[in-house]
Amino acid sequence: MTSRRFPLTGLSPEVRFTMTAAECRRHADSGSRLAGPPPTPVAGAVRRFLLVLLLCSAGCWRVAGADQSLNENDSPAAGVRLEPVLSARLVTEYDDNVYLQNLGPLAKHGSWINAVMPVAGVVLRPADGTDRFRLKLAYEADYRFFHSEPTESYLQHMGVLEFEGSRDPWQLQTRATVQYTDGSTDSVVWNPPGGIPALGGYEVRNRRRHFLYQQRLAVRYELGRFFLRGVYEGRVWDFMIDPKPVPFYQNFVDRDDLNAGPEVGWKPGEACAWSLGYRIGHQNQAANPYVPFANAANTYHRVLVGLDTRAWGWLKLSGEAGPSIHEFEPGVALPGQAEVATLLYCRATASLAIGTNTTVSLGTREGLLPSSAGRAAYENIAYTGGIEHRFSRVLSAGVSLTVEEYHFLAPVARWDRVFTPAAKVRCRLDSHLALELRYSFASADSLVPNLDARAYDRHRFGIDFIARY
């Protein structure tokens, strides 16, 4: 299967959707059959988002008006109810290890942090109170400022589209986000005796300028106790740092993960559904310009068993799992890397209600992902668990534990694990205002000997003021 590759041209601080004349001539001289410049990951993802927005808006209007006939005095919007979505979170916190380093020049750099996180949007529903459709359009932002480490400050903007609609026997459901983080274009330099921290320091990377597109789209056709469903999932990362041939400078590379496939399902009861599905997908990884050409691009096939249940009124369980067979592209994989790898893919969440005031939440994920540092791939594994209790109408508290692992495929000898226990207390001041105190501790280590530079510990505590309309 021929892989789709994104251009490796550098990006200016402004996102560019065109190539320079020199780049166009270079493509023409190399025998490119393209009539024009190839799309960037950003351009392609934005087009996908706008197309889904257009289709869902049209579908929303069609479903909303399916059961109504307008006369000359009716307004087309009369069948739609608009609900505003307005909230804001003001954050003050302290992070005692901003760069996730226990060794080296950046070890234990701490900083006070302030953030403003507004949300503004609208939800459209049928005016008659039915659930024929729901459309949400929102803008979510994170304006974050590091007082002692100003290079880590950023402005993050995210557009959100959610749509659920049904018209017997069809159902459509999608969630799509496009996120642009306006951070530094200079990457981090992890000099010895420090080094790349456990999990690749993705939190430090995500403060740099980048674009991220994510979407899941499902179309379902009901057949009594059975159903057919088509599913599409996509993720595209475009890292916009300035590449440099500097030792220990992190030249992050673009990557994407796209898949689609059919499912057949069975509903043994009103609150339970099983499914069996197949996915074909491709993961792409751009080449690092300063290392020998190699990457972990691959085509994969998955067979997934899914379960979605709302059993006994106190249990909610949703997930899918199965084998994921990855076929790496010959000629570009690292020497010593297997051409085919069969791994576990899993996504699952569960919620248990204990009485009326206590909720237990559990979750897990596991799947292969190309590294943003280039050339390698790793199993991205996480386990989460938490319990939250409401003491009164005003006061609630919760504790949680997250365990994350990155297990790299051979021949790369890396296996990281990070434990993050956390606690929070929330005080509800009135129906619109709340105050939250929180604390977390991260302990990271390498399960491969003699990689002490990847280990670190980190304390964070903060207070958030939350306002909701």
N, C-alpha and C positions, 0 to 999 in steps of 0.2 A: 504494500500500500504506500503510495507516495505521500509524504508528510507535507503539511502546509507550514511554511516557514515565514516568520515575520522579518522584515528588514532590520538589519543591525545598525542602521545609521543612528548617530547621536541625535538627541532632542535638545532644543533650546529650552530656556526656562518657560517659554510659552509652548503649549502642546502644538506640534506641527502636523498638519494633515496632508502636506505636499512634500515632494522631494525637490532638492535643488537641481538646477540645470545640469550640473556636473554629474550628479547621481543618475539623472535620467539618461545622459549620454553613456555612462558606464553600463547601465542595464541594457541599453540598445546595442552597444558594442559587444556585449557578451552573448548576444543572440536571444535576448528576452523576447517572448512573444506577446508581452503585455502591451496594450495600446496606450497605456498611461501608467503613472506611478502606482505601485501596489499599495493596498491599504495598510495603515498601521494598526496595531492591536486596539488602540484607542478609537480610531475611526470605525473599525468593524464592530466593536462593542457598542459604541454610541448608536450606530445604525440598527443593531439588534434591539436595543432598548427602545428607540423611537418607533420601530416597526411594531413591537409588542404593545407599546402605548397606543398606537393608532388602532391596532386590531382589537385590543381590549376596550377602548373607548367606543368603537363601532359596535362591538358585541354588547357592551353595557346598554347602549342606546336601543339596540335591536331587542334585547331581552326586556328592557324596561317598557317598551311600547308594544310588546307582543300581545298583551291582553287588553289593550286600550285602543279605542278609536277616537281620534281627536276631531272635534268640530271646529268651525272657523273661529270660535271665541276661546278655544283652549290654548294654553301655553305648552310648547313641547317639553318644558321642564316641569310641568305639573305632576308627572309621575315619579319624580326623583326628589328625595330628601337629602339636603346637604348638612353634614355634621362637621364642624371645625375640629381640627386637631392642633392644640397649642400647649406647649410645655417648655420648661427651661430648667436646667440643672446648673447650679453654681458650685464649682469644686475647688476646694483648698486641700492640698495633700503634701506630704513629704515623702520623697523616695531617697533612700540612703545608698542606692547603687544604680545610678541612672544608666551606666554602660554595661552592667552585668559582668563586672570584672573584680576578682579578688586579688589579682596580680597585675603588675605592669603599670604604665603611666596613668591609665584611666581607672585604676582600682579605687573603689569606694567613693566615687564622686557623688555627692548627695546634692539635692536641690529641693527647694519649695516650689510647688507647681500650682498655678491657678488656671482654671478652665471654665469656659462658658459653653454650654451645650444646648442650643435652642432647637426646637422641633416645631415646624409649621406645616399644616397640610389640610386636606379635606377628605372626607369619606362620603361616598354617594351610595344610597340605598333606595329601594322602592318606597314610595310614599305610603303605600298601603300596608307596610309593616311586614311583608313577606320576605323570604330570604332568596328571592330569585337571582339577585346579584349583589355584589359588594365591590366597590372600586375605591381604592385608597391611593392618593397622590400626596407625597410629603417630601419636605426638605429637612434633613437632619444634619447638624453641624457639630464640630468639636474644635473650638478655638483654644489652643493649649499653649501656655507660656511657662518656660523653665527659667526661674530667676537666676540661678547660678550657672546654668549651662544653656545659654541662649541659642546655640546651634541646634538644640533639640526641639525648639518651639515650632509649631506648625498650625496651619489652618486647614481643617478637613471639611469637605462639602460632600454630601451624599444625597442623591435623588432616589426615592423609593416608589415603586409601583407594585401594588397588590390587587389582584382581581380574582373573584370567585363568582361564577355564574352557572346557572343550570336552566335547561329547557328540555324537558323529557323528549328523548332518552339521553341527551347530551349533558356533560358537565365540563367546565373549563376552569382551571386553577393555575395561577402563576404568581411568582414573586420575583422581581428583578430590581437590582440596585446598581447604580453607577456611582463610584466614589473617587474623588480627586483630592489628594492630600498635597497641599502647597507647603512643602518643607524644604529643607536644605538640599541643594543638588550636589553637595560634597558628601561623600560617603564616610563611614567611620574607619579609623585606622587602629586596629588592635595589635599594638607592638608587643614583642616579648619583654619580660617573661609571661605576659598575658597572652591571649589568643582568642580565637573565635569561641564564644561561650556555648554552653549546652543549648541545644535547639537552634543553633545558628544565630542567636540574638535577634529573633524576628521582631521583637518590640522596638529595638533600636533601628532596624531596617525600615519598619513601617512609619517611622517619623520622617523619613526622607521623602522627597517628591516622588509620587507614583500615582498610577491609575489602577483601579480594580473594578471589574465587572463580574457580577454573579447573577445567575438566574436558574430557576427551576420552572418548567412548564409541563402541565399534565392535561391531556384531553381524554375524557372517559365516556364510554358508551355502555349504558345499562342493558342487561339482558336477564331480567328477573333476578334470580339469586346469583347470577354470574355477571361479570363485566369485562370489557376490554379497555385497555388504557395505553396510550402512547406517552412517553416521558422524554423530555430533553433537559439536560443540565449543562451549564457552561460556567467556566471561570477563566478570566483573562487578567494577568498581572503585567503591567507595563511600568518598569522601574526607570525613573528619569534622572538618575544620577549622572554626573560627568565622569566618564571612564578615564582612569589614569594608570600609567605603568609604574606605580609606586609600591614598594614592598609593604605587604600586610594591609594595603588599601582594599576595601571590599567592593569589587566590581560586580554588583548584582545584575543578573541577566533576566530578561523577560521569560515568561512561561505561560502556558495555558493548558486547560483540561476540559475537553468537550466530549459529551457522549449522548446517545439517544437509543431508544429501543422500545419494543412492545411488551405488554404484560397481559396476563389473563388472571381474573380474580374470582373468588367464590365467597359468598356471604352466608355463613351458617346461621346467622342471627342478625337482628337489627343493629347490635353494638359490636360486631366482629366481622373482619374481612381478612381473608388470606389472599396472597398473590404469588404468582410465579412469573418472573420476567427475565429478559435478556437485554444486555447493553453492549453496544460496540462503541468504542471511544478512542480518542487519540490525545496523548500528552506531548506537548512540544516544549523544548528548552533551547533558548538561544545560546550561541557559543560565546564564551568569554574571549574577547579579542586579544588577550595577553597570555593565553596558555595554549598548548597544542590542541587542535580541534578535536573535541570529543563531547558528546552530550548523551543524555538519558532519554531522548525522544523515543516514544513507544506507542504501539497500537495495542489495545486491550479488549478482551471479551469477558463479560461477567454473566453468570447465571445466579439470580437473586430470589430468595424466598422472603416474602414480606408479611408482616402482621400488623393490623391496626385494630385495637379493641378498646372499648370503654366498659369494662366488666364490673358488675356488682355495684356500680355507682361510686366506688372509691379508688378504682385503678384505671389509669390511662397508660396504654403501651403502644408505641409506634416504632417500627424499625424494619430494616432489611439487611440480609447478610448472605454471603455466598462466595464461591471461588472467583478470583480475578486473575486471568491469564494475560501476562504482559509479554509482547513480542518486541524486543528492542531492535532498532534499525541497524542492520549490518554495516560495518565500515566506520561507524561513528561512536559506538559504545566503547567504554574503557577496556583496555586489555585485561583479560581475566574475568570480565563480566559475562554471566550466562546470557545466551541469546533469548531464552524464554524463562520467565519466573512465574510460578503459580503461588498466589498469596491470598490472604483473607481480606475481604472487603466487608465492612460492617458500619451501620449507622443505626442507633437506637436511643430512644428516650423513654422514661417511665416516670409517672407521678402517682404517689399513693397518698390519699387523704386519711389521716388518723383523727377521727372525730371531726369537729367543725373548725378547729383552730390550729391544727398541725398538718403540715404537708412535707412529705419526703420526695426528693427529686433525684433521679439517677440518669446517667447517660454514658454512652461510649461511642467511639468512632475509631476506625482503622482503615487505612488505604494508602496506596503508593502515591508519591508526589515527587516530581523533579525538584532538585535543590535550586534555590534562587542564586546560589553561588556558582552554579554551572557544573556540568560534567557528571554529577552523581545523582542518585535517587534514594529516597528513604521511605520507610513505612511510618506514616504519621499516626500515632496512637494516642488516645486520651481516654481517661476514665474520670467521671465526675460524680459526686454525691453530695447531698446537702439536706438539711432539715430546717424548716422555718416554723416558728410558733408565734401565734398572736395572743398576747397576754390580755389585751383589752382592745377596745375600739381605737385607742390612741397609741399603744406601745406594741411593737413586735420585734423579734430578734431571730437571727439565723446563723448557722455555721455551715461550712462547706469544705470539701477537700477535692483538689484537682491533681491528677497524676498524668503527666505528659511524657511521651517517649518518642525519640527519633531513632529508628533502627536502620542504618544505612545498608544497602545491598553491597555484597562483595564485588570488587576487591577493596572497597573503602572500609576501613576498620574503625567505625564510630558507632557508639550506642549511648545515647544520653537519656537521662531521666530527671524530671523536676517534680518535686512535691510542693504543692501550694495550699496550705490550710488558710482559711479566712473566716472572719466573723464580722457581723454587722448588727447594729441596733437602729431601728427607725422609730421616730416619734412623729405621729400625725398631728399637726397643729390645728388644722381644720379640714374642710372638705377639699381644699385646693392646695394646701401647703404642707410640707413635711421636712423633717430634718433627719439626716442619716449619718451615723458614725461608723467607720469601717477600718479594719486592719487586716493585713495579709502578710504572710512570710513565705518566701520561696527558698527552697534548698535544692540546688542543682549539682549533679555529679555525672561523671562518665563511668559507664560500666566496662569500658575498655581500659586496661591498666596504662599507666604512664601518660595520661592526658589530663594532668592536674589543672592546666590552664582553663579547661572547660568548666570547672567547678566554680560555683559562686553561691552566695547567700544574699538575701534582699529583704528588707523590711519596708512596708508602706503603711501609712495611716493617714486618714483624711476625714473631712467633714463636708457633707454635701447639703445644699439647700435646694429643695425641689418644689417647683410650682407647676400645677396642671390646671388647665381650663376645663 
